[in-house]
Structures are given as structure tokens and as C-alpha cells.
Amino acid sequence: MAMANHLAILQYAVAIFTSLFLAGQVWADTVGVELAQRVYDRPDGKDAAFAMTMTLTEKNRSPRVRKMLLYRLDQKADEVSTLIRFTDPADIEGTGLLTLDHASGDSDQWIYLPALERTRRIDSNRKGGRFVNSDYYYEDLRDRQVNKDQHRILGREELAGIPCEILESIPTESGNSVYTKRISWIDSVTLLPMRVDFFEKHQDQPSKRLLVVKREKVQGYWTVMDSTLTTLSNGHQTRLTLERTQYDRGLPARLFTNQVLEDESAEEDYRP
């Protein structure tokens, strides 16, 4: 009888511990989702136009420098339109990428290749294709809604003197991302990701790393002015630096169409 009482007490204790543990997990997951949502909702203007420099560096090769423009428009809740246009050097001038991110979470992408005088649709499954031989995948240039991942906070850490919360994001479905997980160091004040480690094949070893080198407040919005994205296996790196930035210009929806993608002159009036 005493043994039965001890067993009952043990089972009750295990049940209480399990309940507390699961409650803690739910709380941690909720806090992680809340942080991810705050990052996603961070104020960045209704629209924006950027003049940027892209620098590609790799071992035993001189850096390749490209000039580009990027336009962004938030049309509705969770609907984002983006147009990228290269303006220099001559071998890539006029090349453009149009991305339409829909409220459903799906994205449509088209790339315009002036040398071929044609527009090619990017297959939605081609998430891991490298954009113009940079370290950015086509997926990296798409909007990613919070509900596409499970989020949890791993801890807190200072990064270059900046207090950050470490956020782990794992796809809810394996097919919705080329990455198996992302770990982001989120600045607690600005909500900017100061570092992101991207994992593909190995759960304990990132394949790429994004680092924010410089940030500034422009027109009241925190803006990444200088960043690097490095493929860790070979050291190939893509650096993006902002030269000019303009927010809330009232960019029209017609700017984000295939017609404008194929006609560089149609967006010249909106260049920053």
C-alpha cells in the first residue's frame, strides 16, 4: 500500500513537472513569435527608393562593383512589391528583378535580361538560385511572413556592444524554404537584425552569415547602410552599401509591373 502511495505521488509530481515544462515551452514560443512579429512590423515607410552599391569579393579575384537601384512599396497588409534595377557596369546594366509578395505568403518573381531582350519568370521552387552570382538567393529577396516559421528565443547576447535577443526561426514546412533554420541577433531597441546565420545542410554549422556593418536613422526610420553576406564555405562575399535613400515618396503601383521591368526609362523619374 505504501509502495502504491509513493508511486501515485511520483506520477503526480511528474505530471506537474511536465505541465510546467510545457507551459514554459508555450510561453517561450509565444515570446519568440511576438518578437518575430515586431521585427516584421518594424516601421520602414510606406515605400522607399534606394541607390546602392553591390561589391562581390572572392579569393584570388579582384572585387566586382555594381551599381543598382531598389524600389519597395507596401501596397496592403502583407503585400510587398520590389523592383531592383542594375545601372552599372555595362555587362549588367538594365538587368532587373521584379518581386510581388502576396498576402497568401506566395511570391511571384521575374528577371529581365536586356542582352536577350526578354523577361523570364523565376520558378517559385527555385529558392536557392543565386541572384546575379551574388550570395543572395532569390528567396532572400522575397518577403517572409512570420507564420512561415516557428520562432523561439535562445537567449540574449551583446553584439559589438549592442544588446541583442537571439531568435531561432525554423520553417513550419520543410518545402517552404531552402534553409533548415535561421538564427538572428535582433537589436532590442531598433529591431534590426544585426546578424543572421543561415543553415542549410548542417544543423550545427551555418552556410551563410549576414552582418550589419553600419546603420543610421533616415527620415525617422532605422536603415541598414552597410552590410555583408558571406558564404562561409568559400569566403565569397556580397557587400551592399547605401548611397542615397528616400522614404514615403508616393511610389505608384504601376512602377511594379512587367512593362516597367522591361523599360528602364519608365522608372527614371522615381530614382533617388
N, C-alpha and C positions, 0 to 999 in steps of 0.2 A: 504493500500500500504506500509506504514511504517512497519507494522507487517510482511509483506511478505519479506521486505528487511532485517529485523532483523533475520528472520528465515533462509534466504539464507546465511547470514553472519555466523550464528551459525552452519549451516550444513557444510559450507566451513571450519570453524575452527575445527570442529570435524573430518573432512576428513584429514586435515593437521596433527592434533594430532595423529590420527590413523596411518597415513603413517609414521610419525616419530617414533612412538612406535614400529611398525612392523619392521622398518629399524633397530631400536636398538636391537630387538629380533634376527633378522638375523645376525647382527654383533656379538652379544653375542654368538650365536650358532656357528658361524664361528670360533671365537676365541677359543671356547671350543673344537671344532673338531681339530683345529690346535694344541692345547696343547696336546690332547689325541694322536695325530699322532706323535708328538715329543717324548712323553713318549714311545710310541710303537717302534719308530725308534732309541731309545737311544742306543749308541754303547755298545755292550756286547760281542764282539768277534764273529768269525765265528763258533766256537764250544767251549765247556767248559766241564771240569770234576771236580766234587766236592766230597769231603769226608765230610759227615755231621753227626751230632748227632741229633736225634729226641727225645725229652723228653715230655712225656704225664703226666699231673698232673690233679688230680681231688680231690674233697673234701673227706676226711676220707680214703685216699688211698695213699700208697707210690708211688712216681714217677716211671714211667716205662721208661727205657732208651733204645734206639735202635740206632744202627749204620747203616748208609746207604751210598750209592754212587749214584750220579746223573750225567748222561751224556746228553749233549744237542748238537744238530747240526742244523744249519740253512742251509738247502740244497738249496733252491731257495727263491725268494721273497714270503713271507707269507707262506712258508713251513718249519715247525719246527718238528724235531724228538727228543724225550726224552726217556731215559731209566733210571728207578730207580731200584736199587738192594739193598736189606737189607742183611747185613753181620753178624749182632748180635742183640739180643741173639739167642739161638738155636731154639726157637719156631717160629721164623720168618725168620731165615737165609735162603737165596736163593730166597725168595719171590721177584718177580719183576713186574714192571708195564711198559709197552711199550705204548707210545702215539705218534701217527702220525697225525700232524695237516696239513691239505691240504690248498692250495691256495683258494679253493672254500669256506673256512670257516668251513667245516666239519672236524670232528676228528674221528679217529679210536683208540680204546684202548683195550689192552689185559692185563690180570693179570695172572701171573704164580704162582701156589700154589704147592710147592715142596712136601708137605705132601700127596697131591693127585696125584702128577706127571702129572699134566695136565694144559693146558692153557685155560682160559675162556675169551671170548670176553665180554667187558663191553657194555651193551646196550647204544646206543647214547642218549636215553631218560633218562638214569639213571644219571642225572646231579647232583642230591642231595645225592647220595650214599656216605657214609663216607669211605675214603680210610684207610684201616687197622686200623679202630677205632680211627683215629685222627680227628681233627677238620677240616681237608681239605676234601672238596668234590671232586669227580672226575672232576667236571667242573673246579675247582680251578687249576688243573694240566694240563689243556688244554690251548693252545694259544687262545687269544680272539682278533679278528681283530677289528679295530676302527669302521668300518661301521656296526657292530652288535649293536651299541648303539647310542643314541642321547646324545650329550655332551653339557654342559654349565658350565661356571664358576660362582660359587656362591659368591666368594669374595676372600679375602686374610687374612691370619692369621699366626702368629708365633707359631710354634710347637716345644717346648723345645729349643727355641731360634733360630729356623730355619725358615726363611721366606718361606711360602708355599702358593700356589694357590689352592683353594678348587674347585675340579672338580666333578660335578654330572654326572653320566652316567646311562641312562635308556634304557633298551632293546628296539630295534626298533620293535621287535615282542615278545609278552609275552612268547611264547613257546621256545625261543632260550636261556633261562637262568632260573636257579632256583631262581635267585634274581630278585626282582622288581626294585631295583636300587642299585648303589654303589656310595659312596661319598669318594673321595680320596684327601688327603693332599699331593700335589706334591711339592717337593723341587725345587725351581725355578732355582737353579744352577745345581744340579746333575740330575734332572728329575726323581729321585727315589720317588715312593710313600712312604711317611713316616708313613702314617696311612690310612687305608681303612676301612670304615664302610659298612657292607653288610646288606641289607634289604631284608626280605623275605615276611612275612605276614603283618607286620605293616609298613606303610609308614613313621611313625614318630619315630620308635624305631628299631635300628639295631639289628640283631640277632647274628652277629659275628663282631669282630674287629681285624684287623691286625695292629701290631705296630712294627716298625723297632727300635731295641734297639741299634744296632751298625752297622756302615758301614765303609768301607775302600776302597782305590783305589788300585787295584791289577792289575799289568801289564798294567796300564793305564786305566782300566775300574772300574767305581764305582760299588761296590759289597756289598750286604747286608750280613753282617757277623753273625748277631744275630737278630732273630725276634720271635714274639709270635702271635699266632692266638687263640683267646679266644671265646668260645661260651658263650654269655653274660647271658643266662637264668640260667645256672648252674655252670659257672665258669670253666668248663673243658677247658684245655689249651694245645696247641701243640707249643713247642718251637723248633726252628731249629737253630743250630749253625754250622758254617763252620769251619772245622778243616784244610782242605787243598783245594787249588783252583788252577787250571791250565786252561789257555785260549789258544786258537789257536794252538792246538796240531795236527791238521790234522786228526781228527777222521773220520774213513771210514763210508760210508753209510751202509755197511753190518753189522755194530755194532747194527743197529736199525732194527732188524728183529726178527721174532718169533723163529728162530733157536737159536739165541744168548740169547733171553729171557729165553729159556728152558735149556740153557747150561751155567752155571755160569763161567766155566773155559774159555769160549770163549771171555770174556771181561776183564780177569785179566790183560792182558798186557797193558791195557789202564787206569788202576786205578791210581789216583793221589797219 
